[in-house]
Amino acid sequence: MQGPKAKSVKTYLTHFPVKSYLEADILSKETTWRIMDSIRQAGSGGITAEDIIRRDGIPASAVYATLKELYRLKYVFLYPREKKVRGERRKRYVCERGTWGKYGIDPEFDVVLKMSGALDKVMEETGQPIMKAFKEVYEAFSSRRELQKYLPTKETNVCPNCKRSHEAMEFFYAVLLRSVDLMVTESEEFRRFLVDRGYASNET
């Protein structure tokens, strides 16, 4: 009996944003998750439908139908034709960065946030401290042998579209999300902030 396949791309966040019944329907299928995992593990070079069929033993009809829907929903994109090896004609599918570790915000509220200028204010006041913290986190993981294995793979998994490593983006995104989560759910300072504005009880 074979053990689980080794993961070449690390996972730091374990959710997808679901914004419609159609997305929920396709993500409810086990084969979709297996196909998505194969595409993710293929990294920035992408993977063909034929490779997925051969690797995972999923029926061809299910693979092609799923890839069609994932592409239409922008969960994956096609590897740029001009970057392919000369003579290669098969489509290669690459994981879209927006689907890994991305959250969903109500579209109307997102527009209001942008119009209000609130996002600019938050970015202005938190941008530099967050970047400083990211540098310190990276140094901490780089300098400790037991943590180095959790760092994203360097230089070998750069997206042909955005020219950045989705794996590395997810790593820092996970650090930031977990920090914000702890601040909002466990920080006494934030609890007092809510109490002062009538959004929490002052009872202990």
C-alpha positions in Angstrom: 0.0 0.0 0.0 1.4 3.4 -1.0 1.6 6.2 1.4 0.3 9.7 0.7 2.0 11.7 -2.0 4.7 14.1 -1.0 3.6 17.7 -1.2 5.8 20.0 -3.2 3.8 23.1 -2.5 3.0 23.9 1.1 -0.5 24.8 2.3 -0.9 27.5 4.9 -4.7 28.3 4.6 -7.4 25.7 4.1 -10.4 27.5 2.6 -11.8 28.7 -0.6 -14.0 31.8 -1.1 -17.5 30.7 -2.2 -19.6 33.5 -3.7 -22.3 31.6 -5.5 -24.4 28.5 -5.6 -22.5 27.4 -8.7 -19.1 27.6 -6.9 -20.5 25.8 -3.9 -21.8 23.0 -6.2 -18.5 22.4 -8.0 -16.5 22.6 -4.7 -18.8 20.1 -3.1 -17.4 17.3 -5.3 -14.4 15.3 -4.0 -13.0 15.0 -7.6 -12.8 18.8 -7.7 -10.6 19.0 -4.6 -8.4 16.2 -6.0 -8.1 18.1 -9.3 -7.4 21.4 -7.6 -4.8 19.8 -5.4 -3.0 18.3 -8.5 -3.0 21.8 -10.1 -1.7 23.4 -7.0 1.1 20.8 -6.5 2.1 21.3 -10.1 3.1 24.8 -9.2 3.8 27.7 -11.6 4.4 25.3 -14.5 0.9 24.1 -14.5 -0.4 20.6 -15.4 -2.4 19.2 -18.4 -5.7 17.4 -18.2 -4.0 14.3 -19.4 -1.5 14.4 -16.6 -4.3 14.7 -14.0 -6.1 11.8 -15.5 -3.0 9.7 -15.5 -1.9 10.8 -12.0 -5.1 10.6 -10.1 -7.1 8.0 -12.0 -10.1 10.3 -12.4 -12.4 9.7 -15.4 -11.5 11.9 -18.4 -15.0 13.3 -18.7 -15.0 14.4 -15.0 -11.6 16.0 -15.4 -12.4 18.0 -18.6 -15.8 19.1 -17.2 -14.3 20.2 -13.9 -11.4 22.1 -15.6 -13.9 23.9 -17.8 -15.9 25.1 -14.8 -12.8 26.0 -12.7 -11.5 28.0 -15.6 -14.8 29.8 -16.2 -15.0 30.6 -12.4 -11.4 31.9 -12.6 -10.1 29.3 -10.1 -7.4 28.4 -12.6 -5.8 30.0 -15.6 -4.1 28.7 -18.7 -0.3 28.7 -18.8 0.7 31.5 -21.3 1.2 30.1 -24.8 4.4 32.1 -25.4 6.1 30.5 -22.3 5.4 26.9 -23.4 8.1 24.6 -24.7 8.2 24.9 -28.5 5.8 22.4 -30.0 3.7 21.9 -26.9 0.0 22.2 -27.8 -1.8 20.9 -24.8 -3.4 23.3 -22.4 -1.6 23.6 -19.0 -3.7 24.7 -16.0 -2.3 26.8 -13.2 -3.9 27.7 -9.9 -5.2 31.2 -9.7 -3.7 33.0 -6.6 -7.1 34.5 -5.7 -8.5 31.1 -4.8 -5.8 30.2 -2.2 -6.3 31.8 1.1 -8.5 34.5 -0.2 -11.6 35.7 1.7 -14.9 37.0 0.3 -16.3 40.4 1.1 -19.8 41.5 0.2 -19.4 43.4 -3.1 -21.6 46.3 -1.9 -19.7 46.7 1.3 -16.4 46.5 -0.6 -17.4 49.4 -2.8 -18.5 51.4 0.3 -15.1 50.7 2.0 -13.3 52.0 -1.1 -15.5 55.1 -1.4 -15.2 55.9 2.3 -11.4 56.1 2.2 -11.2 53.8 5.2 -9.0 51.3 3.4 -6.5 54.0 2.4 -6.4 55.1 6.1 -5.8 51.6 7.4 -3.1 50.9 4.8 -1.4 54.2 5.5 -1.2 53.5 9.3 -0.5 49.8 9.2 1.5 49.2 6.0 5.0 49.9 7.4 4.5 48.1 10.7 3.1 45.0 8.9 6.0 45.0 6.5 8.4 45.3 9.4 6.7 42.4 11.1 6.8 40.3 7.9 10.6 40.8 7.7 11.0 39.7 11.4 8.8 36.6 10.8 10.9 35.7 7.8 14.1 36.1 9.7 12.8 34.1 12.6 11.8 31.2 10.3 15.1 31.4 8.3 17.3 31.4 11.4 15.8 28.4 13.1 16.3 25.0 11.6 13.1 23.5 13.0 11.1 26.3 11.3 12.9 26.4 7.9 10.9 23.6 6.5 7.7 25.7 6.8 9.1 28.5 4.6 7.8 28.7 1.0 9.9 27.2 -1.8 12.2 29.8 -3.2 12.5 31.0 -6.9 11.1 27.8 -8.4 7.4 28.5 -8.1 6.9 32.0 -9.5 3.5 32.5 -11.3 3.9 33.3 -15.0 1.0 35.8 -14.7 1.7 37.9 -11.6 5.4 37.1 -11.4 5.1 36.2 -7.7 5.0 33.0 -5.7 1.5 32.2 -4.7 2.9 29.9 -2.0 4.9 32.8 -0.4 1.9 35.1 -0.6 -0.2 32.6 1.2 2.5 32.2 3.9 2.5 35.8 4.8 -1.3 36.1 4.3 -1.7 33.3 6.9 0.6 35.1 9.3 -1.4 38.3 9.0 -4.9 36.6 9.1 -4.0 34.6 12.2 -2.6 37.7 13.9 -5.8 39.8 13.2 -8.0 36.9 14.3 -6.2 36.7 17.7 -6.4 40.5 18.1 -10.1 40.6 17.4 -11.1 37.5 19.4 -8.7 37.5 22.3 -7.3 41.0 22.7 -8.5 42.9 25.8 -7.8 46.1 24.1 -10.2 45.2 21.2 -12.8 44.0 23.7 -12.6 47.4 25.5 -12.9 49.1 22.1 -16.2 47.2 21.5 -17.5 47.9 25.0 -16.8 51.6 24.7 -18.9 51.7 21.5 -21.8 49.6 22.7 -20.8 46.5 20.7 -20.0 44.3 23.7 -21.1 43.7 27.3 -18.9 45.0 30.1 -19.6 41.9 32.2 -16.7 39.7 32.9 
